Amino acid sequence: QWSEEMFRLFRVPSKSFKPTIERFLNMVPISDRAVVNAAVEQAIANQMSYQVDHRIVCADGTVRYVSEQAEIEYDSDGKPLRVMGTMHDI
């Protein structure tokens, strides 16, 4: 789920845009995806939170720099269930 602020930040309509991890990653420029993926993979491997700064390309083509901070929730077997966090326009 995204907050109304996330929809505003990404400049997408909250009524018709269904946020998924794939859609989110598609809005991260290819040159920044390795940094984002590495932060998430390290967090999963160590079962810890992560923080990463990167760019996003909004639906209208605007590029924004953001700071993403998140924790990952795991099931009883230690498999990741969901990511919960915040993103700030920097």
Buried (B, 14 or more C-beta within 10 A) or exposed (E): EBEEEBBEBBBBEEEEBEBEEEEBBEBBEEEBEEBBEEBBEEBBEEEEBBEBBBBBBBEEEEEBEBEBEBBBEEEEEEEEEEBEEEBEEE
